[in-house]
Amino acid sequence: MRIALITASVLTLTLAPLGTAWAGPDDALAKAGCVACHAQDKKLVGPSFKDIAAKYRGQKDASATLTDKVRKGGKGVWGPIPMPPHGTDKMADADLKAALDWVLALP
């Protein structure tokens, strides 16, 4: 737990100079390491959270689709760089749901 908190703090401090404003639900995305590859409003390694929200806006199954993508990982949707799977050891189901609800609500 202590290592996870230190890692999240380091990631937050590392990304702050890039202009990444973090306002996620209880910092669940930061603690899970998502912000190592994703930012709220700009592409890093992976797409921005706002781009993800725009792509899935209006899709009834968006939350289930993204939950599956996060849990299983994947590649090819946003480019050649794969996203590794993130199991429940990285983020509890309730935290993932709250995080995806937040991402999908972005303008």
Rosetta constraint file for C-alpha pairs under 8 A:
AtomPair CA 1 CA 5 HARMONIC 6.32 0.50
AtomPair CA 2 CA 6 HARMONIC 6.22 0.50
AtomPair CA 3 CA 7 HARMONIC 6.00 0.50
AtomPair CA 4 CA 8 HARMONIC 6.09 0.50
AtomPair CA 4 CA 31 HARMONIC 6.49 0.50
AtomPair CA 5 CA 9 HARMONIC 6.12 0.50
AtomPair CA 5 CA 31 HARMONIC 6.73 0.50
AtomPair CA 6 CA 10 HARMONIC 6.13 0.50
AtomPair CA 7 CA 11 HARMONIC 6.12 0.50
AtomPair CA 7 CA 31 HARMONIC 7.61 0.50
AtomPair CA 7 CA 33 HARMONIC 7.99 0.50
AtomPair CA 8 CA 12 HARMONIC 6.10 0.50
AtomPair CA 8 CA 30 HARMONIC 5.55 0.50
AtomPair CA 8 CA 31 HARMONIC 5.03 0.50
AtomPair CA 8 CA 32 HARMONIC 7.78 0.50
AtomPair CA 8 CA 33 HARMONIC 6.77 0.50
AtomPair CA 9 CA 13 HARMONIC 6.13 0.50
AtomPair CA 10 CA 14 HARMONIC 5.90 0.50
AtomPair CA 11 CA 15 HARMONIC 6.07 0.50
AtomPair CA 11 CA 30 HARMONIC 7.46 0.50
AtomPair CA 11 CA 33 HARMONIC 7.78 0.50
AtomPair CA 11 CA 35 HARMONIC 7.07 0.50
AtomPair CA 11 CA 36 HARMONIC 6.38 0.50
AtomPair CA 12 CA 16 HARMONIC 6.01 0.50
AtomPair CA 12 CA 30 HARMONIC 7.24 0.50
AtomPair CA 12 CA 35 HARMONIC 7.74 0.50
AtomPair CA 13 CA 17 HARMONIC 7.51 0.50
AtomPair CA 14 CA 18 HARMONIC 7.94 0.50
AtomPair CA 15 CA 19 HARMONIC 7.11 0.50
AtomPair CA 15 CA 20 HARMONIC 6.03 0.50
AtomPair CA 16 CA 20 HARMONIC 5.49 0.50
AtomPair CA 16 CA 21 HARMONIC 7.12 0.50
AtomPair CA 20 CA 39 HARMONIC 6.10 0.50
AtomPair CA 20 CA 40 HARMONIC 6.58 0.50
AtomPair CA 20 CA 41 HARMONIC 7.31 0.50
AtomPair CA 20 CA 42 HARMONIC 7.96 0.50
AtomPair CA 21 CA 40 HARMONIC 6.91 0.50
AtomPair CA 22 CA 27 HARMONIC 7.93 0.50
AtomPair CA 22 CA 40 HARMONIC 7.05 0.50
AtomPair CA 23 CA 27 HARMONIC 7.22 0.50
AtomPair CA 24 CA 28 HARMONIC 6.85 0.50
AtomPair CA 24 CA 29 HARMONIC 6.64 0.50
AtomPair CA 24 CA 30 HARMONIC 7.89 0.50
AtomPair CA 24 CA 99 HARMONIC 6.81 0.50
AtomPair CA 24 CA 102 HARMONIC 6.82 0.50
AtomPair CA 25 CA 29 HARMONIC 7.59 0.50
AtomPair CA 25 CA 98 HARMONIC 6.48 0.50
AtomPair CA 25 CA 99 HARMONIC 5.82 0.50
AtomPair CA 25 CA 102 HARMONIC 6.68 0.50
AtomPair CA 27 CA 31 HARMONIC 6.16 0.50
AtomPair CA 28 CA 32 HARMONIC 6.11 0.50
AtomPair CA 28 CA 91 HARMONIC 7.50 0.50
AtomPair CA 28 CA 95 HARMONIC 6.08 0.50
AtomPair CA 28 CA 96 HARMONIC 7.51 0.50
AtomPair CA 28 CA 99 HARMONIC 6.49 0.50
AtomPair CA 29 CA 33 HARMONIC 6.26 0.50
AtomPair CA 29 CA 34 HARMONIC 5.18 0.50
AtomPair CA 29 CA 35 HARMONIC 6.48 0.50
AtomPair CA 29 CA 96 HARMONIC 7.94 0.50
AtomPair CA 29 CA 99 HARMONIC 6.39 0.50
AtomPair CA 30 CA 34 HARMONIC 5.78 0.50
AtomPair CA 30 CA 35 HARMONIC 5.39 0.50
AtomPair CA 30 CA 36 HARMONIC 7.91 0.50
AtomPair CA 32 CA 90 HARMONIC 5.29 0.50
AtomPair CA 32 CA 91 HARMONIC 5.63 0.50
AtomPair CA 33 CA 37 HARMONIC 7.95 0.50
AtomPair CA 33 CA 90 HARMONIC 7.98 0.50
AtomPair CA 34 CA 38 HARMONIC 5.95 0.50
AtomPair CA 35 CA 39 HARMONIC 5.79 0.50
AtomPair CA 37 CA 44 HARMONIC 5.59 0.50
AtomPair CA 37 CA 45 HARMONIC 4.73 0.50
AtomPair CA 37 CA 46 HARMONIC 5.34 0.50
AtomPair CA 38 CA 42 HARMONIC 7.74 0.50
AtomPair CA 38 CA 43 HARMONIC 6.58 0.50
AtomPair CA 38 CA 44 HARMONIC 5.63 0.50
AtomPair CA 38 CA 45 HARMONIC 6.58 0.50
AtomPair CA 38 CA 46 HARMONIC 5.40 0.50
AtomPair CA 38 CA 47 HARMONIC 6.04 0.50
AtomPair CA 38 CA 48 HARMONIC 5.38 0.50
AtomPair CA 38 CA 49 HARMONIC 6.64 0.50
AtomPair CA 39 CA 43 HARMONIC 6.48 0.50
AtomPair CA 39 CA 44 HARMONIC 6.51 0.50
AtomPair CA 39 CA 47 HARMONIC 7.63 0.50
AtomPair CA 39 CA 48 HARMONIC 5.03 0.50
AtomPair CA 39 CA 49 HARMONIC 6.19 0.50
AtomPair CA 40 CA 48 HARMONIC 5.34 0.50
AtomPair CA 40 CA 49 HARMONIC 4.80 0.50
AtomPair CA 40 CA 50 HARMONIC 6.00 0.50
AtomPair CA 41 CA 48 HARMONIC 5.29 0.50
AtomPair CA 41 CA 49 HARMONIC 6.42 0.50
AtomPair CA 41 CA 50 HARMONIC 5.64 0.50
AtomPair CA 41 CA 51 HARMONIC 7.63 0.50
AtomPair CA 42 CA 47 HARMONIC 7.16 0.50
AtomPair CA 42 CA 48 HARMONIC 4.90 0.50
AtomPair CA 42 CA 49 HARMONIC 7.93 0.50
AtomPair CA 42 CA 50 HARMONIC 7.95 0.50
AtomPair CA 43 CA 47 HARMONIC 4.71 0.50
AtomPair CA 43 CA 48 HARMONIC 4.78 0.50
AtomPair CA 44 CA 48 HARMONIC 7.13 0.50
AtomPair CA 45 CA 81 HARMONIC 7.66 0.50
AtomPair CA 46 CA 78 HARMONIC 7.23 0.50
AtomPair CA 46 CA 81 HARMONIC 7.73 0.50
AtomPair CA 46 CA 83 HARMONIC 7.90 0.50
AtomPair CA 47 CA 51 HARMONIC 6.20 0.50
AtomPair CA 47 CA 52 HARMONIC 6.65 0.50
AtomPair CA 47 CA 78 HARMONIC 6.86 0.50
AtomPair CA 48 CA 52 HARMONIC 6.37 0.50
AtomPair CA 49 CA 53 HARMONIC 6.17 0.50
AtomPair CA 49 CA 103 HARMONIC 5.78 0.50
AtomPair CA 49 CA 106 HARMONIC 7.68 0.50
AtomPair CA 50 CA 54 HARMONIC 6.18 0.50
AtomPair CA 50 CA 103 HARMONIC 7.00 0.50
AtomPair CA 50 CA 104 HARMONIC 7.97 0.50
AtomPair CA 50 CA 106 HARMONIC 5.87 0.50
AtomPair CA 50 CA 107 HARMONIC 6.80 0.50
AtomPair CA 51 CA 55 HARMONIC 6.15 0.50
AtomPair CA 52 CA 56 HARMONIC 6.32 0.50
AtomPair CA 52 CA 103 HARMONIC 7.48 0.50
AtomPair CA 52 CA 104 HARMONIC 7.42 0.50
AtomPair CA 53 CA 57 HARMONIC 5.71 0.50
AtomPair CA 53 CA 103 HARMONIC 5.94 0.50
AtomPair CA 53 CA 104 HARMONIC 4.54 0.50
AtomPair CA 53 CA 105 HARMONIC 6.89 0.50
AtomPair CA 53 CA 106 HARMONIC 6.11 0.50
AtomPair CA 53 CA 107 HARMONIC 7.46 0.50
AtomPair CA 54 CA 104 HARMONIC 7.87 0.50
AtomPair CA 54 CA 107 HARMONIC 7.60 0.50
AtomPair CA 56 CA 62 HARMONIC 5.75 0.50
AtomPair CA 56 CA 104 HARMONIC 7.37 0.50
AtomPair CA 57 CA 62 HARMONIC 7.60 0.50
AtomPair CA 57 CA 104 HARMONIC 6.93 0.50
AtomPair CA 58 CA 62 HARMONIC 7.95 0.50
AtomPair CA 61 CA 65 HARMONIC 6.01 0.50
AtomPair CA 62 CA 66 HARMONIC 6.03 0.50
AtomPair CA 63 CA 67 HARMONIC 5.99 0.50
AtomPair CA 63 CA 97 HARMONIC 7.53 0.50
AtomPair CA 63 CA 100 HARMONIC 6.47 0.50
AtomPair CA 63 CA 101 HARMONIC 7.24 0.50
AtomPair CA 63 CA 104 HARMONIC 7.85 0.50
AtomPair CA 64 CA 68 HARMONIC 6.21 0.50
AtomPair CA 65 CA 69 HARMONIC 6.30 0.50
AtomPair CA 66 CA 70 HARMONIC 6.03 0.50
AtomPair CA 66 CA 100 HARMONIC 7.51 0.50
AtomPair CA 67 CA 71 HARMONIC 6.10 0.50
AtomPair CA 67 CA 96 HARMONIC 7.32 0.50
AtomPair CA 67 CA 97 HARMONIC 7.59 0.50
AtomPair CA 67 CA 100 HARMONIC 7.72 0.50
AtomPair CA 68 CA 72 HARMONIC 5.90 0.50
AtomPair CA 68 CA 73 HARMONIC 7.84 0.50
AtomPair CA 69 CA 73 HARMONIC 5.14 0.50
AtomPair CA 69 CA 74 HARMONIC 6.41 0.50
AtomPair CA 69 CA 85 HARMONIC 7.71 0.50
AtomPair CA 70 CA 83 HARMONIC 7.98 0.50
AtomPair CA 70 CA 85 HARMONIC 5.96 0.50
AtomPair CA 70 CA 86 HARMONIC 5.69 0.50
AtomPair CA 70 CA 87 HARMONIC 7.86 0.50
AtomPair CA 71 CA 85 HARMONIC 5.12 0.50
AtomPair CA 71 CA 86 HARMONIC 4.86 0.50
AtomPair CA 71 CA 87 HARMONIC 5.26 0.50
AtomPair CA 71 CA 88 HARMONIC 7.82 0.50
AtomPair CA 72 CA 84 HARMONIC 7.43 0.50
AtomPair CA 72 CA 85 HARMONIC 4.59 0.50
AtomPair CA 72 CA 86 HARMONIC 6.87 0.50
AtomPair CA 72 CA 87 HARMONIC 7.73 0.50
AtomPair CA 73 CA 82 HARMONIC 7.34 0.50
AtomPair CA 73 CA 83 HARMONIC 5.06 0.50
AtomPair CA 73 CA 84 HARMONIC 4.65 0.50
AtomPair CA 73 CA 85 HARMONIC 3.87 0.50
AtomPair CA 73 CA 86 HARMONIC 6.88 0.50
AtomPair CA 74 CA 82 HARMONIC 5.59 0.50
AtomPair CA 74 CA 83 HARMONIC 5.32 0.50
AtomPair CA 74 CA 84 HARMONIC 6.67 0.50
AtomPair CA 74 CA 85 HARMONIC 7.41 0.50
AtomPair CA 75 CA 79 HARMONIC 6.93 0.50
AtomPair CA 75 CA 80 HARMONIC 6.24 0.50
AtomPair CA 75 CA 81 HARMONIC 6.27 0.50
AtomPair CA 75 CA 82 HARMONIC 4.21 0.50
AtomPair CA 75 CA 83 HARMONIC 6.14 0.50
AtomPair CA 76 CA 80 HARMONIC 5.34 0.50
AtomPair CA 76 CA 81 HARMONIC 7.35 0.50
AtomPair CA 76 CA 82 HARMONIC 7.13 0.50
AtomPair CA 86 CA 90 HARMONIC 5.87 0.50
AtomPair CA 86 CA 91 HARMONIC 7.32 0.50
AtomPair CA 87 CA 91 HARMONIC 6.66 0.50
AtomPair CA 88 CA 92 HARMONIC 4.96 0.50
AtomPair CA 88 CA 93 HARMONIC 6.56 0.50
AtomPair CA 91 CA 95 HARMONIC 6.23 0.50
AtomPair CA 91 CA 96 HARMONIC 6.15 0.50
AtomPair CA 92 CA 96 HARMONIC 6.17 0.50
AtomPair CA 93 CA 97 HARMONIC 6.17 0.50
AtomPair CA 94 CA 98 HARMONIC 6.25 0.50
AtomPair CA 95 CA 99 HARMONIC 6.03 0.50
AtomPair CA 96 CA 100 HARMONIC 6.03 0.50
AtomPair CA 97 CA 101 HARMONIC 6.03 0.50
AtomPair CA 98 CA 102 HARMONIC 6.24 0.50
AtomPair CA 99 CA 103 HARMONIC 6.22 0.50
AtomPair CA 100 CA 104 HARMONIC 5.94 0.50
AtomPair CA 101 CA 105 HARMONIC 6.17 0.50
AtomPair CA 102 CA 106 HARMONIC 6.67 0.50
